[in-house]
Amino acid sequence: MAGEAEVITVEGPDGEREVRISSPTRVLWPDAGITKLDLAHYMVAVGEAFIAANGDRPISLQRFPDGIDSETFFSKNPPKGAPHYARSVMVVYPSGRTHPQLVIDEPATAVWAVQMNTVVFHPWASRAGRPDFPDQLRVDLDPQPGTDFDDAIAAALGLRSVMEEAGLTGFVKTSGNRGLHVFAPIEPAYEFLDVRHAVIALARELERRMPRAVTTAWWKEERGKRIFVDFNQANRDRTMAGAYSPRALAHAPVSCPIEWDELAHIDPRNLTISTVPERLAKHGDSWAGMHEHPGSIDQLLGWWKRDSEAGLGELPFPPDFPKMPGEPPRVQPSRARAER
């Protein structure tokens, strides 16, 4: 009914907030039978860990007004009607345009985002105070057709080793789908383009060591049955699902931080909105303290310089980016050959 609503009390740094959830019985995940109110309660349950991972960052909201099987859209600026305790920060997009972007500082703001039909939360790699300077190096390990989660595990373990050689400490989480995300805390000393180059250097080094298992090939026709190291997720305004964010898949999975020694036996399909709160309460946050000892990307930038001098330069940018210096042609290789 039109007037149906529930009010949830949410604890936060400034005391209790009351957040109104309209249409609480609306089913967001039909297969799992999970409602909007269920999602709001999930955000309360994981609120502290969610804020530790995603708070104080520009964040995009992926919203599904009629459930995950409906049309979706992204809110990059704060939606109308934001509560007084929600804030925003001005950010610069790849086009050079500036715009305010929502920042989530407490669980009540995340619950309010659920009220606005948010399912997936996409935080930037930088903090609100210095949005041009990432404090996380992020690597998305994306299984290609013919590969699976076990292949992503092998790639992640190899990546961790290369990170350690470069002086970085890797933290791993499930993507919420078939892949893995590996983050490393870094000093916010370089802008996005430099961090992208560090990720490319890291990915190329991993590719040298595991050529049959991983690839940096941007074009799908060249990837084969390998794990794609998606370097373009390191770009400005390129984001992936945040830690503890739900995903818009039928079984309501969560992109969940895990320990490295869990990779050998964990099944990402079991990390869902229904199970992650209990896991978090029992085992704690695997990413707690991530930023206590940030590393430097100086060694990776040294690898980038070495590779560039050897003829391995820039790689393609996403299609909506302006043409970048040194970028190769944005033409699918088979099409380029046909045109020649």
Secondary structure, 3 states (H helix, E strand, C coil): CCCCEEEEEECCCCCCEEEEEECCCCEEECCCCEEHHHHHHHHHHCHHHHHHHHCCCEEEEEECCCCCCCCCEEECCCCCCCCCCCEEEEEECCCCCEEEEEECCCHHHHHHHHHCCEEEEEECCECCCCCCCECEEEEEEEECCCCCHHHHHHHHHHHHHHHHHCCCCCEEEECCCCCEEEEEEECCCCCHHHHHHHHHHHHHHHHHHCCCCEECCCCHHHCCCCEEEEHHHHCCCCCCCCCCCECCCCCCEECCEECHHHCCCCCHHHCECCCHHHHHHHHCCCCCCHHHCCECCHHHHHHHHHHHHCCCCCCCCCCCCCCCCCCCCCCCHHHHHHHC
